[in-house]
Amino acid sequence: MFWHPDLPSFEEGDGDKCKKWIAEQGLVVKMSSIEDAADEISERYFDSHDPDCSYWEPDRPDGEGWFCLSIHDTDDGPVCWWARREVTP
């Protein structure tokens, strides 16, 4: 899948460490899931029993400056973490 080169390699259970790192970087993170993709994409992934999801184009959140922080597998299938610097008014 994909892991941004500046994102540390967190282990399962490191949720608090991950949240702390995100806050220290001044990032906002939003998640897209393959479960929320068009039916044919979601069904293709789950019916294939194959971990390849390279055909999936995760939906980018609205607004400027979003970049892909990671695409990784979860118990519920692949998710994409979109990130951008916090926007201050």
C-alpha positions in Angstrom: 0.0 0.0 0.0 1.4 3.5 0.6 3.1 5.2 3.6 4.3 8.8 3.4 8.1 8.8 4.0 7.8 11.3 6.8 5.1 9.3 8.7 6.7 7.2 11.5 6.0 3.5 11.5 3.4 3.1 14.2 2.5 -0.3 15.6 -1.0 -1.5 16.4 -2.0 0.0 19.7 0.1 3.2 19.1 -3.0 5.3 18.6 -2.0 7.9 21.2 1.5 8.2 19.8 0.1 8.6 16.3 -2.3 11.3 17.4 0.5 13.1 19.2 2.7 13.1 16.1 -0.1 14.4 14.0 -0.8 17.2 16.4 3.0 18.1 16.6 3.0 18.3 12.8 0.0 20.7 12.8 -2.0 18.3 10.6 -5.6 17.6 10.2 -6.4 14.1 9.1 -9.5 12.7 7.4 -10.1 9.1 6.4 -11.6 7.6 3.2 -12.5 3.9 3.3 -12.8 1.4 0.4 -16.1 0.4 2.1 -17.4 3.9 1.1 -16.2 3.6 -2.5 -18.6 2.9 -5.4 -20.2 -0.5 -5.1 -18.2 -2.0 -7.9 -14.9 -1.0 -6.3 -15.9 -2.2 -2.8 -17.3 -5.4 -4.1 -14.3 -6.1 -6.4 -12.0 -5.8 -3.4 -14.0 -7.8 -0.9 -15.0 -10.5 -3.4 -11.5 -11.1 -4.7 -9.9 -11.9 -1.3 -6.8 -10.3 -2.8 -5.0 -7.5 -0.8 -4.4 -5.5 -4.1 -6.4 -2.3 -4.1 -4.3 -0.4 -6.6 -7.4 0.3 -8.8 -9.0 2.2 -5.9 -8.9 6.0 -6.2 -9.8 7.3 -2.6 -12.0 10.4 -2.5 -10.0 13.5 -1.6 -11.7 15.7 1.0 -13.1 19.1 -0.2 -10.8 22.0 0.1 -7.1 22.9 -0.7 -3.9 21.3 0.4 -4.9 17.7 1.1 -2.2 15.0 0.5 -2.1 11.3 1.0 -0.5 10.4 4.3 -1.1 6.6 4.0 -3.2 3.9 2.4 -3.2 0.9 4.7 -5.2 -2.2 5.5 -7.5 -2.4 8.5 -9.8 -5.1 9.8 -12.5 -3.4 7.7 -10.4 -3.2 4.5 -8.1 -0.5 3.1 -8.4 3.1 4.3 -6.7 6.3 3.0 -5.5 9.0 5.5 -5.7 12.4 3.9 -3.8 15.2 5.7 -3.2 18.9 5.4 -1.8 21.6 7.6 -4.3 23.1 10.0 -6.0 26.1 8.5 -6.1 29.0 10.9 -8.7 31.7 10.4 
